[in-house]
Every structure is written in structure tokens, then in C-alpha cells.
Amino acid sequence: EPEVTQTPSHQVTQMGQEVILRCVPISNHLYFYWYRQILGQKVEFLVSFYNNEISEKSEIFDDQFSVERPDGSNFTLKIRSTKLEDSAMYFCASSEWVPETQYFGPGTRLLVL
Amino acid sequence: DQQVKQNSPSLSVQEGRISILNCDYTNSMFDYFLWYKKYPAEGPTFLISISSIKDKNEDGRFTVFLNKSAKHLSLHIVPSQPGDSAVYFCAAHHTGNQFYFGTGTSLTVIP
């Protein structure tokens, strides 16, 4: 069964450093998403991406965040200058259409020290 | 702005009994609702969905009920099994590509 994969599973970084979280969505899906979940809190929408551009983003997705689909299979989330409060589980998801079921990856746990 | 609320952070149910997980929303423009199940250290897994044109959708042991006038949906699991123990999130969608998630309810099914 096709699945969304994410790398790395865990990332530890120093405050102020740049991190890139990688995702490989399901191959025939057209919509891609990043979510985050701070420990003990709800899953929060960050951004959706369609047709090689951001289609929607939340207030959380400020200038320090960017997304890219560099090669037609990977979907990346870059955090330019990490802050302590960026520590969270980051989930990538993809869907064939909207609204349709989003399939989530296993997540990347980011810890900013 | 908490548009989707799950007011019960946890629920314990005896194996074989019915589990009822509740979700309330504030935005009457939501037109599609989903339930996800999440195990520790894994991403959310889709469980069941319902469009706003329906009031019930059933899939095996899982049934979702939608009460639009009350802006309330619920997930019924019957009979509950120990493997159902997980965190359950409801999510809602309206125009655009954003889904709004609730805070989750941790279900424990006691053998």
C-alpha cells in the first residue's frame, strides 16, 4: 500500500540553525501539506501546496518557513532560523483531491535546543 | 481560534462496549469532516469521513454522526477492542485546502 514517508525521524538542532524536513508524498497525489503538533497540543495546519505553489498557509507559517517540491517527488519544509518554540512533531500529508482523505507520514520529531 | 473542539481529553471504555467520541465545531461553513486515529510515534491514520449533506456514515465498527444544527459530530465504535486504544482527532474542512483539527481524545479500551 502506498504511504507517505518522512526523513529524518528525529532531528536535534541548535537555536538559530536551519533545518530541512523531507517528505515523499504518495506518487499520484496532487495536494501536499505540512502540519505540526507541539507536545500535548492539537495538530496544527501549517501550509498546503498544489501545482507547485502554496495554496494556503496559516498564521504559524511565517517568513522563517518555506516549502519546496524540488524534484517532483520530494516535498520539503525549511525552517530558516529555528526557535525553541519550533520544537514539535512535524507531519507531512498528501491527498489526491480536496477535500479528500489526507494520508499522513510518520512525522519528524524536531527538538530545538 | 479553536474552530474544532474535542472537550474530552480522555475516555476509558470496557472491551465490547460502545465508545463515543465527541467533537464540536463553530464554523457553519465546514462541509466535510474526518476522524483520524493516532498511535504514539506514528502519523494520524484516516478512519472515516462524512460530508455535510449526510448525517450518518458507517464503516464496519465505526459510525460517524453529524448534527449540523448543533454543530456536533460523534464517532461511535462498537464493539470497542483493545487495539482501538489511541488518540482520536476530528478534523473539519471548508473552502480551500486547510483542515482544522481538534485537540484529540485519548481512548483506552480496557480488556
gemmi code that builds the backbone of each chain (N, CA, C; Angstrom):
import gemmi

chains = {
    "A": [
        ("GLU", (0.844, -1.196, 0.000), (0.000, 0.000, 0.000), (0.882, 1.250, 0.000)),
        ("PRO", (0.574, 2.218, -0.873), (1.395, 3.438, -0.912), (1.338, 4.159, 0.425)),
        ("GLU", (2.451, 4.810, 0.778), (2.462, 5.556, 2.032), (3.325, 6.794, 1.886)),
        ("VAL", (3.088, 7.718, 2.778), (3.893, 8.937, 2.845), (5.083, 8.649, 3.751)),
        ("THR", (6.250, 9.000, 3.299), (7.438, 8.785, 4.130), (8.062, 10.129, 4.485)),
        ("GLN", (8.721, 10.154, 5.631), (9.369, 11.379, 6.099), (10.745, 11.064, 6.641)),
        ("THR", (11.679, 11.950, 6.363), (13.025, 11.838, 6.931), (13.497, 13.212, 7.388)),
        ("PRO", (14.303, 13.275, 8.445), (14.618, 12.166, 9.351), (13.460, 11.908, 10.308)),
        ("SER", (13.556, 10.865, 11.077), (12.511, 10.611, 12.069), (12.694, 11.521, 13.285)),
        ("HIS", (13.946, 11.836, 13.583), (14.264, 12.743, 14.682), (15.339, 13.719, 14.227)),
        ("GLN", (15.228, 14.950, 14.692), (16.242, 15.955, 14.381), (16.447, 16.832, 15.609)),
        ("VAL", (17.687, 16.943, 16.016), (18.035, 17.850, 17.113), (18.895, 18.961, 16.533)),
        ("THR", (18.570, 20.193, 16.850), (19.315, 21.303, 16.285), (19.472, 22.413, 17.316)),
        ("GLN", (20.433, 23.264, 17.076), (20.636, 24.417, 17.948), (19.760, 25.568, 17.481)),
        ("MET", (19.301, 26.351, 18.424), (18.501, 27.537, 18.116), (19.250, 28.413, 17.110)),
        ("GLY", (18.531, 28.894, 16.117), (19.139, 29.737, 15.099), (19.621, 28.998, 13.877)),
        ("GLN", (19.699, 27.685, 13.968), (20.136, 26.884, 12.829), (18.984, 26.634, 11.861)),
        ("GLU", (19.348, 26.335, 10.642), (18.360, 25.988, 9.614), (18.136, 24.478, 9.610)),
        ("VAL", (16.886, 24.077, 9.447), (16.596, 22.654, 9.293), (15.729, 22.442, 8.054)),
        ("ILE", (15.911, 21.312, 7.439), (15.078, 20.916, 6.306), (14.471, 19.562, 6.618)),
        ("LEU", (13.157, 19.524, 6.613), (12.438, 18.283, 6.839), (11.936, 17.784, 5.487)),
        ("ARG", (12.112, 16.498, 5.267), (11.810, 15.947, 3.954), (10.643, 14.978, 3.994)),
        ("CYS", (9.926, 14.969, 2.912), (8.733, 14.134, 2.785), (8.657, 13.608, 1.363)),
        ("VAL", (8.236, 12.371, 1.218), (7.903, 11.841, -0.100), (6.426, 11.499, -0.073)),
        ("PRO", (5.598, 12.314, -0.712), (4.149, 12.046, -0.719), (3.824, 10.831, -1.592)),
        ("ILE", (2.589, 10.399, -1.528), (2.119, 9.322, -2.387), (2.133, 9.817, -3.834)),
        ("SER", (2.602, 8.972, -4.735), (3.024, 9.433, -6.064), (1.913, 10.062, -6.902)),
        ("ASN", (0.690, 9.607, -6.824), (-0.342, 10.194, -7.675), (-1.132, 11.292, -6.978)),
        ("HIS", (-0.682, 11.695, -5.801), (-1.375, 12.760, -5.080), (-0.943, 14.130, -5.600)),
        ("LEU", (-1.883, 15.064, -5.512), (-1.641, 16.395, -6.073), (-1.527, 17.479, -5.014)),
        ("TYR", (-2.030, 17.188, -3.817), (-2.046, 18.189, -2.759), (-1.119, 17.725, -1.636)),
        ("PHE", (-0.356, 18.653, -1.120), (0.623, 18.320, -0.096), (0.499, 19.304, 1.060)),
        ("TYR", (0.769, 18.806, 2.236), (0.528, 19.590, 3.441), (1.644, 19.370, 4.458)),
        ("TRP", (1.848, 20.385, 5.255), (2.648, 20.228, 6.468), (1.788, 20.641, 7.652)),
        ("TYR", (1.894, 19.817, 8.701), (1.244, 20.095, 9.977), (2.304, 19.973, 11.067)),
        ("ARG", (2.016, 20.551, 12.209), (2.878, 20.294, 13.354), (2.011, 20.032, 14.586)),
        ("GLN", (2.612, 19.321, 15.521), (1.938, 19.063, 16.787), (2.947, 19.271, 17.902)),
        ("ILE", (2.755, 20.342, 18.619), (3.555, 20.567, 19.824), (3.074, 19.578, 20.876)),
        ("LEU", (3.996, 19.093, 21.649), (3.693, 18.044, 22.621), (2.473, 18.390, 23.466)),
        ("GLY", (1.484, 17.502, 23.450), (0.297, 17.688, 24.277), (-0.744, 18.613, 23.691)),
        ("GLN", (-0.470, 19.128, 22.494), (-1.417, 20.064, 21.888), (-2.027, 19.479, 20.613)),
        ("LYS", (-2.863, 20.259, 19.978), (-3.559, 19.773, 18.789), (-2.636, 19.770, 17.571)),
        ("VAL", (-3.059, 19.047, 16.571), (-2.383, 19.071, 15.282), (-2.741, 20.398, 14.605)),
        ("GLU", (-1.719, 21.134, 14.192), (-1.941, 22.472, 13.615), (-1.521, 22.494, 12.151)),
        ("PHE", (-2.380, 23.032, 11.345), (-2.090, 23.193, 9.925), (-1.019, 24.264, 9.732)),
        ("LEU", (-0.046, 23.982, 8.891), (0.962, 24.973, 8.545), (0.737, 25.509, 7.127)),
        ("VAL", (0.693, 24.589, 6.173), (0.679, 25.038, 4.780), (0.148, 23.934, 3.879)),
        ("SER", (-0.491, 24.339, 2.795), (-0.863, 23.394, 1.745), (-0.213, 23.842, 0.438)),
        ("PHE", (0.022, 22.896, -0.441), (0.825, 23.136, -1.645), (0.176, 22.391, -2.784)),
        ("TYR", (-0.060, 23.107, -3.875), (-0.689, 22.488, -5.037), (-0.162, 23.143, -6.293)),
        ("ASN", (0.103, 22.366, -7.285), (0.540, 22.904, -8.576), (1.791, 23.772, -8.411)),
        ("ASN", (2.697, 23.280, -7.606), (3.991, 23.926, -7.389), (3.928, 25.297, -6.731)),
        ("GLU", (2.860, 25.520, -5.995), (2.830, 26.765, -5.243), (1.995, 26.598, -3.980)),
        ("ILE", (2.244, 27.478, -3.028), (1.473, 27.456, -1.796), (0.042, 27.870, -2.110)),
        ("SER", (-0.916, 27.040, -1.674), (-2.310, 27.385, -1.895), (-2.948, 27.989, -0.657)),
        ("GLU", (-2.426, 27.625, 0.481), (-2.953, 28.185, 1.712), (-1.902, 28.045, 2.814)),
        ("LYS", (-1.871, 28.998, 3.724), (-0.955, 28.890, 4.852), (-1.590, 29.496, 6.085)),
        ("SER", (-1.157, 29.020, 7.229), (-1.701, 29.515, 8.482), (-0.824, 30.644, 9.007)),
        ("GLU", (-1.283, 31.220, 10.104), (-0.519, 32.312, 10.742), (0.820, 31.818, 11.269)),
        ("ILE", (0.888, 30.534, 11.558), (2.141, 29.982, 12.072), (3.217, 30.030, 10.992)),
        ("PHE", (2.822, 29.866, 9.782), (3.754, 29.757, 8.644), (4.246, 31.149, 8.275)),
        ("ASP", (5.185, 31.658, 9.062), (5.695, 32.999, 8.801), (6.929, 32.937, 7.905)),
        ("ASP", (7.644, 34.033, 7.820), (8.742, 34.155, 6.852), (9.898, 33.198, 7.123)),
        ("GLN", (9.955, 32.633, 8.291), (11.053, 31.712, 8.559), (10.784, 30.323, 7.969)),
        ("PHE", (9.572, 30.089, 7.526), (9.216, 28.800, 6.944), (9.165, 28.921, 5.415)),
        ("SER", (9.534, 27.856, 4.757), (9.344, 27.785, 3.304), (9.149, 26.325, 2.920)),
        ("VAL", (8.475, 26.118, 1.797), (8.266, 24.761, 1.300), (8.706, 24.716, -0.154)),
        ("GLU", (9.047, 23.502, -0.554), (9.550, 23.331, -1.906), (9.272, 21.918, -2.364)),
        ("ARG", (9.073, 21.783, -3.662), (8.986, 20.456, -4.253), (10.098, 20.412, -5.297)),
        ("PRO", (11.295, 20.107, -4.865), (12.474, 20.329, -5.708), (12.584, 19.422, -6.927)),
        ("ASP", (12.037, 18.218, -6.843), (12.327, 17.271, -7.919), (11.132, 16.432, -8.328)),
        ("GLY", (9.943, 16.831, -8.018), (8.765, 16.089, -8.449), (8.380, 14.930, -7.567)),
        ("SER", (9.245, 14.574, -6.598), (8.849, 13.512, -5.682), (8.975, 13.969, -4.227)),
        ("ASN", (10.018, 14.736, -3.918), (10.189, 15.205, -2.551), (9.404, 16.481, -2.296)),
        ("PHE", (9.025, 16.650, -1.041), (8.323, 17.855, -0.597), (9.001, 18.253, 0.702)),
        ("THR", (9.597, 19.436, 0.739), (10.406, 19.795, 1.898), (9.833, 20.995, 2.638)),
        ("LEU", (10.105, 21.006, 3.929), (9.784, 22.147, 4.789), (11.097, 22.649, 5.356)),
        ("LYS", (11.385, 23.917, 5.120), (12.610, 24.518, 5.644), (12.252, 25.529, 6.716)),
        ("ILE", (12.951, 25.432, 7.820), (12.842, 26.444, 8.859), (14.182, 27.148, 8.900)),
        ("ARG", (14.214, 28.418, 8.566), (15.476, 29.124, 8.343), (16.278, 29.326, 9.613)),
        ("SER", (15.646, 29.793, 10.641), (16.340, 30.105, 11.879), (15.475, 29.591, 13.015)),
        ("THR", (15.789, 28.397, 13.466), (14.897, 27.720, 14.407), (14.857, 28.418, 15.760)),
        ("LYS", (13.674, 28.353, 16.376), (13.481, 28.886, 17.719), (13.104, 27.716, 18.637)),
        ("LEU", (13.234, 27.948, 19.921), (12.893, 26.894, 20.876), (11.456, 26.407, 20.668)),
        ("GLU", (10.563, 27.354, 20.383), (9.146, 27.004, 20.250), (8.817, 26.267, 18.954)),
        ("ASP", (9.807, 26.070, 18.096), (9.600, 25.248, 16.901), (9.699, 23.764, 17.216)),
        ("SER", (10.103, 23.442, 18.431), (10.181, 22.039, 18.830), (8.788, 21.419, 18.775)),
        ("ALA", (8.646, 20.399, 17.967), (7.331, 19.793, 17.745), (7.514, 18.560, 16.878)),
        ("MET", (6.417, 17.868, 16.681), (6.366, 16.796, 15.699), (5.820, 17.414, 14.423)),
        ("TYR", (6.501, 17.224, 13.319), (6.070, 17.783, 12.046), (5.584, 16.645, 11.152)),
        ("PHE", (4.351, 16.793, 10.712), (3.750, 15.769, 9.854), (3.569, 16.311, 8.442)),
        ("CYS", (3.933, 15.491, 7.500), (3.633, 15.758, 6.106), (2.397, 14.936, 5.744)),
        ("ALA", (1.578, 15.448, 4.849), (0.410, 14.697, 4.386), (0.203, 14.977, 2.908)),
        ("SER", (-0.488, 14.067, 2.252), (-0.832, 14.302, 0.852), (-2.227, 13.771, 0.586)),
        ("SER", (-2.854, 14.320, -0.436), (-4.171, 13.843, -0.839), (-4.294, 13.962, -2.350)),
        ("GLU", (-5.194, 13.174, -2.887), (-5.396, 13.178, -4.323), (-6.180, 14.423, -4.758)),
        ("TRP", (-7.213, 14.712, -4.008), (-8.048, 15.888, -4.275), (-8.378, 16.542, -2.948)),
        ("VAL", (-9.095, 17.634, -3.001), (-9.607, 18.309, -1.808), (-11.112, 18.499, -1.978)),
        ("PRO", (-11.954, 18.241, -0.949), (-11.489, 17.587, 0.261), (-11.488, 16.075, 0.095)),
        ("GLU", (-10.445, 15.514, 0.378), (-10.308, 14.074, 0.327), (-9.439, 13.657, 1.497)),
        ("THR", (-9.428, 12.405, 1.744), (-8.613, 11.879, 2.824), (-7.161, 12.283, 2.649)),
        ("GLN", (-6.599, 12.802, 3.698), (-5.178, 13.098, 3.694), (-4.444, 11.925, 4.326)),
        ("TYR", (-3.404, 11.512, 3.682), (-2.578, 10.440, 4.207), (-1.340, 11.064, 4.845)),
        ("PHE", (-1.130, 10.713, 6.098), (-0.059, 11.331, 6.855), (1.185, 10.450, 6.884)),
        ("GLY", (2.323, 11.109, 6.922), (3.569, 10.416, 7.175), (3.737, 10.170, 8.666)),
        ("PRO", (4.798, 9.468, 9.044), (5.002, 9.116, 10.455), (5.504, 10.281, 11.298)),
        ("GLY", (5.928, 11.364, 10.642), (6.350, 12.542, 11.389), (7.848, 12.628, 11.591)),
        ("THR", (8.306, 13.847, 11.780), (9.692, 14.129, 12.193), (9.618, 14.875, 13.514)),
        ("ARG", (10.298, 14.312, 14.496), (10.324, 14.990, 15.798), (11.504, 15.950, 15.803)),
        ("LEU", (11.199, 17.231, 15.885), (12.240, 18.267, 15.888), (12.406, 18.801, 17.303)),
        ("LEU", (13.635, 18.801, 17.749), (13.959, 19.357, 19.060), (14.968, 20.481, 18.868)),
        ("VAL", (14.591, 21.666, 19.293), (15.483, 22.824, 19.177), (16.027, 23.157, 20.559)),
        ("LEU", (17.349, 23.148, 20.663), (17.997, 23.389, 21.965), (18.535, 24.802, 22.067)),
    ],
    "B": [
        ("ASP", (-7.661, 30.449, 17.645), (-9.081, 30.322, 17.356), (-9.430, 28.837, 17.203)),
        ("GLN", (-10.063, 28.295, 18.216), (-10.340, 26.869, 18.255), (-11.651, 26.609, 17.539)),
        ("GLN", (-11.594, 26.343, 16.256), (-12.821, 26.135, 15.488), (-13.359, 24.725, 15.639)),
        ("VAL", (-12.504, 23.817, 16.017), (-12.910, 22.426, 16.213), (-12.482, 22.028, 17.620)),
        ("LYS", (-13.435, 21.552, 18.391), (-13.149, 21.270, 19.796), (-13.506, 19.839, 20.154)),
        ("GLN", (-12.596, 19.218, 20.867), (-12.873, 17.922, 21.459), (-12.707, 18.127, 22.964)),
        ("ASN", (-13.824, 18.208, 23.640), (-13.800, 18.640, 25.043), (-13.376, 17.559, 26.016)),
        ("SER", (-13.389, 16.304, 25.563), (-12.950, 15.233, 26.454), (-11.543, 14.820, 26.080)),
        ("PRO", (-10.566, 15.123, 26.913), (-9.196, 14.737, 26.566), (-8.961, 13.230, 26.645)),
        ("SER", (-9.785, 12.537, 27.426), (-9.588, 11.096, 27.549), (-10.909, 10.394, 27.795)),
        ("LEU", (-10.907, 9.103, 27.460), (-12.097, 8.273, 27.621), (-11.641, 6.844, 27.846)),
        ("SER", (-12.244, 6.182, 28.824), (-11.956, 4.767, 29.072), (-13.239, 3.970, 28.899)),
        ("VAL", (-13.116, 2.863, 28.199), (-14.282, 2.038, 27.890), (-13.900, 0.572, 28.056)),
        ("GLN", (-14.846, -0.222, 28.511), (-14.605, -1.654, 28.638), (-14.671, -2.302, 27.252)),
        ("GLU", (-13.822, -3.271, 27.046), (-13.841, -4.023, 25.785), (-15.248, -4.563, 25.518)),
        ("GLY", (-15.681, -4.440, 24.273), (-17.001, -4.939, 23.893), (-18.106, -3.897, 23.984)),
        ("ARG", (-17.818, -2.838, 24.773), (-18.827, -1.786, 24.908), (-18.682, -0.765, 23.782)),
        ("ILE", (-19.579, 0.200, 23.772), (-19.528, 1.256, 22.771), (-18.637, 2.401, 23.248)),
        ("SER", (-17.811, 2.899, 22.342), (-17.041, 4.124, 22.604), (-17.690, 5.244, 21.812)),
        ("ILE", (-17.908, 6.365, 22.469), (-18.488, 7.529, 21.791), (-17.548, 8.708, 21.989)),
        ("LEU", (-17.007, 9.171, 20.887), (-16.104, 10.315, 20.925), (-16.806, 11.507, 20.288)),
        ("ASN", (-16.724, 12.630, 20.955), (-17.477, 13.807, 20.524), (-16.584, 14.914, 19.998)),
        ("CYS", (-17.178, 15.711, 19.133), (-16.449, 16.812, 18.502), (-17.458, 17.928, 18.216)),
        ("ASP", (-17.108, 19.138, 18.574), (-17.958, 20.295, 18.295), (-17.199, 21.278, 17.417)),
        ("TYR", (-17.920, 21.982, 16.594), (-17.268, 22.966, 15.747), (-18.066, 24.264, 15.763)),
        ("THR", (-17.397, 25.333, 15.405), (-18.046, 26.644, 15.481), (-18.357, 27.228, 14.106)),
        ("ASN", (-17.667, 26.772, 13.079), (-17.817, 27.372, 11.757), (-18.875, 26.631, 10.940)),
        ("SER", (-19.978, 27.278, 10.673), (-21.063, 26.634, 9.942), (-20.713, 26.398, 8.467)),
        ("MET", (-19.579, 26.930, 8.023), (-19.162, 26.733, 6.625), (-18.443, 25.402, 6.416)),
        ("PHE", (-18.107, 24.713, 7.492), (-17.448, 23.416, 7.325), (-18.365, 22.475, 6.551)),
        ("ASP", (-17.804, 21.778, 5.568), (-18.643, 20.922, 4.728), (-18.150, 19.475, 4.662)),
        ("TYR", (-17.069, 19.196, 5.338), (-16.509, 17.843, 5.268), (-15.778, 17.597, 6.565)),
        ("PHE", (-16.023, 16.419, 7.142), (-15.457, 16.115, 8.450), (-14.790, 14.744, 8.405)),
        ("LEU", (-13.707, 14.633, 9.130), (-12.961, 13.379, 9.140), (-12.591, 13.019, 10.578)),
        ("TRP", (-12.430, 11.744, 10.798), (-11.855, 11.255, 12.046), (-10.548, 10.536, 11.721)),
        ("TYR", (-9.549, 10.844, 12.545), (-8.258, 10.200, 12.416), (-7.924, 9.514, 13.727)),
        ("LYS", (-7.171, 8.445, 13.608), (-6.668, 7.727, 14.769), (-5.158, 7.870, 14.772)),
        ("LYS", (-4.610, 8.071, 15.961), (-3.165, 8.236, 16.039), (-2.591, 7.404, 17.168)),
        ("TYR", (-1.636, 6.541, 16.789), (-0.870, 5.806, 17.790), (0.384, 6.606, 18.106)),
        ("PRO", (0.957, 6.386, 19.287), (2.202, 7.088, 19.636), (3.286, 6.860, 18.585)),
        ("ALA", (4.027, 7.883, 18.291), (5.163, 7.833, 17.369), (4.754, 7.507, 15.930)),
        ("GLU", (3.473, 7.665, 15.606), (3.026, 7.476, 14.234), (2.227, 8.690, 13.796)),
        ("GLY", (2.064, 8.849, 12.484), (1.209, 9.905, 11.982), (-0.250, 9.522, 12.099)),
        ("PRO", (-1.150, 10.503, 12.039), (-2.585, 10.198, 12.078), (-2.983, 9.306, 10.903)),
        ("THR", (-3.881, 8.405, 11.163), (-4.400, 7.493, 10.139), (-5.879, 7.754, 9.942)),
        ("PHE", (-6.259, 7.918, 8.699), (-7.666, 8.187, 8.393), (-8.549, 7.032, 8.847)),
        ("LEU", (-9.686, 7.391, 9.418), (-10.625, 6.377, 9.905), (-11.931, 6.419, 9.107)),
        ("ILE", (-12.580, 7.548, 9.124), (-13.894, 7.667, 8.488), (-14.193, 9.138, 8.264)),
        ("SER", (-15.001, 9.418, 7.259), (-15.343, 10.812, 6.964), (-16.835, 10.940, 6.730)),
        ("ILE", (-17.299, 12.171, 6.706), (-18.700, 12.434, 6.400), (-18.819, 13.802, 5.749)),
        ("SER", (-19.630, 13.846, 4.730), (-19.918, 15.114, 4.078), (-21.083, 15.780, 4.791)),
        ("SER", (-21.157, 17.099, 4.670), (-22.220, 17.816, 5.383), (-23.603, 17.544, 4.808)),
        ("ILE", (-23.677, 16.878, 3.654), (-25.001, 16.571, 3.099), (-25.584, 15.301, 3.717)),
        ("LYS", (-24.765, 14.624, 4.524), (-25.236, 13.415, 5.192), (-25.312, 13.642, 6.694)),
        ("ASP", (-26.020, 12.764, 7.391), (-25.999, 12.846, 8.843), (-25.424, 11.588, 9.488)),
        ("LYS", (-25.089, 10.629, 8.663), (-24.534, 9.385, 9.210), (-23.687, 8.706, 8.142)),
        ("ASN", (-22.577, 8.152, 8.578), (-21.775, 7.316, 7.688), (-21.209, 6.165, 8.501)),
        ("GLU", (-21.295, 4.993, 7.930), (-20.922, 3.787, 8.682), (-19.866, 3.007, 7.924)),
        ("ASP", (-18.901, 2.485, 8.673), (-17.869, 1.639, 8.064), (-17.462, 0.604, 9.089)),
        ("GLY", (-18.066, -0.565, 8.970), (-17.753, -1.629, 9.927), (-18.162, -1.248, 11.342)),
        ("ARG", (-17.197, -1.291, 12.243), (-17.492, -0.971, 13.645), (-17.573, 0.528, 13.910)),
        ("PHE", (-17.255, 1.329, 12.914), (-17.173, 2.780, 13.084), (-18.343, 3.491, 12.401)),
        ("THR", (-18.996, 4.349, 13.152), (-20.077, 5.161, 12.610), (-19.863, 6.602, 13.030)),
        ("VAL", (-19.978, 7.497, 12.071), (-19.896, 8.920, 12.399), (-21.268, 9.532, 12.206)),
        ("PHE", (-21.679, 10.320, 13.182), (-22.950, 11.024, 13.143), (-22.678, 12.521, 13.080)),
        ("LEU", (-23.445, 13.204, 12.241), (-23.287, 14.655, 12.118), (-24.612, 15.339, 12.418)),
        ("ASN", (-24.582, 16.260, 13.337), (-25.753, 17.070, 13.676), (-25.396, 18.515, 13.342)),
        ("LYS", (-25.809, 18.930, 12.143), (-25.402, 20.258, 11.666), (-26.000, 21.381, 12.494)),
        ("SER", (-27.222, 21.194, 12.929), (-27.866, 22.273, 13.693), (-27.155, 22.506, 15.014)),
        ("ALA", (-26.632, 21.418, 15.585), (-25.898, 21.536, 16.851), (-24.412, 21.740, 16.629)),
        ("LYS", (-23.984, 21.687, 15.380), (-22.555, 21.770, 15.035), (-21.769, 20.741, 15.868)),
        ("HIS", (-22.202, 19.525, 15.744), (-21.661, 18.453, 16.571), (-21.522, 17.192, 15.738)),
        ("LEU", (-20.391, 16.532, 15.897), (-20.281, 15.198, 15.319), (-19.725, 14.246, 16.348)),
        ("SER", (-20.038, 12.988, 16.149), (-19.573, 11.986, 17.084), (-19.128, 10.751, 16.318)),
        ("LEU", (-18.214, 10.056, 16.908), (-17.709, 8.791, 16.370), (-18.097, 7.697, 17.342)),
        ("HIS", (-18.785, 6.695, 16.828), (-19.168, 5.549, 17.637), (-18.348, 4.340, 17.204)),
        ("ILE", (-17.787, 3.672, 18.171), (-17.037, 2.446, 17.893), (-17.718, 1.339, 18.675)),
        ("VAL", (-18.226, 0.356, 17.915), (-18.899, -0.727, 18.629), (-18.735, -2.042, 17.864)),
        ("PRO", (-18.287, -3.127, 18.501), (-17.807, -3.137, 19.874), (-16.365, -2.612, 19.956)),
        ("SER", (-16.030, -2.000, 21.044), (-14.671, -1.486, 21.227), (-13.709, -2.648, 21.479)),
        ("GLN", (-12.511, -2.499, 20.930), (-11.481, -3.522, 21.081), (-10.218, -2.877, 21.652)),
        ("PRO", (-9.394, -3.640, 22.359), (-8.162, -3.068, 22.930), (-7.286, -2.374, 21.888)),
        ("GLY", (-7.281, -2.882, 20.662), (-6.497, -2.266, 19.594), (-7.007, -0.914, 19.165)),
        ("ASP", (-8.192, -0.550, 19.626), (-8.737, 0.776, 19.318), (-8.121, 1.847, 20.217)),
        ("SER", (-7.402, 1.442, 21.224), (-6.783, 2.402, 22.139), (-5.800, 3.282, 21.379)),
        ("ALA", (-6.079, 4.557, 21.328), (-5.290, 5.507, 20.540), (-5.841, 6.902, 20.822)),
        ("VAL", (-5.229, 7.892, 20.221), (-5.775, 9.255, 20.268), (-6.588, 9.482, 19.000)),
        ("TYR", (-7.796, 9.980, 19.149), (-8.690, 10.208, 18.030), (-8.857, 11.713, 17.805)),
        ("PHE", (-8.619, 12.123, 16.570), (-8.767, 13.529, 16.194), (-9.928, 13.675, 15.220)),
        ("CYS", (-10.744, 14.672, 15.451), (-11.683, 15.040, 14.400), (-11.094, 16.228, 13.652)),
        ("ALA", (-11.446, 16.332, 12.391), (-10.949, 17.415, 11.545), (-12.096, 17.899, 10.664)),
        ("ALA", (-12.044, 19.156, 10.304), (-13.112, 19.746, 9.508), (-12.521, 20.582, 8.388)),
        ("HIS", (-13.278, 20.690, 7.324), (-12.806, 21.395, 6.131), (-13.914, 22.277, 5.556)),
        ("HIS", (-13.529, 23.450, 5.072), (-14.441, 24.190, 4.193), (-13.629, 24.641, 2.989)),
        ("THR", (-14.031, 25.643, 2.298), (-13.354, 26.013, 1.045), (-11.865, 26.246, 1.285)),
        ("GLY", (-11.078, 25.879, 0.318), (-9.636, 25.994, 0.489), (-9.044, 24.647, 0.801)),
        ("ASN", (-7.786, 24.659, 1.113), (-7.087, 23.403, 1.328), (-6.729, 23.163, 2.789)),
        ("GLN", (-7.311, 23.900, 3.688), (-6.937, 23.767, 5.081), (-7.937, 22.897, 5.831)),
        ("PHE", (-7.386, 22.025, 6.656), (-8.193, 21.216, 7.552), (-7.923, 21.690, 8.972)),
        ("TYR", (-8.963, 21.752, 9.766), (-8.845, 22.199, 11.144), (-9.018, 20.991, 12.052)),
        ("PHE", (-8.051, 20.792, 12.911), (-8.072, 19.626, 13.784), (-8.492, 19.996, 15.201)),
        ("GLY", (-9.147, 19.057, 15.855), (-9.397, 19.187, 17.276), (-8.163, 18.785, 18.069)),
        ("THR", (-8.268, 18.886, 19.373), (-7.121, 18.603, 20.245), (-6.940, 17.121, 20.536)),
        ("GLY", (-7.927, 16.324, 20.142), (-7.774, 14.887, 20.323), (-8.393, 14.362, 21.599)),
        ("THR", (-8.861, 13.123, 21.537), (-9.349, 12.397, 22.706), (-8.585, 11.087, 22.772)),
        ("SER", (-7.995, 10.837, 23.909), (-7.254, 9.600, 24.107), (-8.210, 8.513, 24.588)),
        ("LEU", (-8.404, 7.509, 23.759), (-9.298, 6.406, 24.100), (-8.490, 5.229, 24.636)),
        ("THR", (-8.926, 4.708, 25.773), (-8.350, 3.484, 26.339), (-9.447, 2.452, 26.420)),
        ("VAL", (-9.249, 1.332, 25.762), (-10.197, 0.230, 25.831), (-9.611, -0.813, 26.772)),
        ("ILE", (-10.329, -1.057, 27.826), (-9.836, -1.943, 28.890), (-10.271, -3.373, 28.598)),
        ("PRO", (-9.298, -4.291, 28.530), (-9.669, -5.688, 28.231), (-10.500, -6.311, 29.351)),
    ],
}
model = gemmi.Model(1)
for chain_id, residues in chains.items():
    chain = gemmi.Chain(chain_id)
    for i, (resn, *xyz) in enumerate(residues, 1):
        res = gemmi.Residue()
        res.name, res.seqid = resn, gemmi.SeqId(i, " ")
        for name, pos in zip(("N", "CA", "C"), xyz):
            atom = gemmi.Atom()
            atom.name, atom.element = name, gemmi.Element(name[0])
            atom.pos, atom.b_iso = gemmi.Position(*pos), 0.0
            res.add_atom(atom)
        chain.add_residue(res)
    model.add_chain(chain)
structure = gemmi.Structure()
structure.add_model(model)
structure.setup_entities()
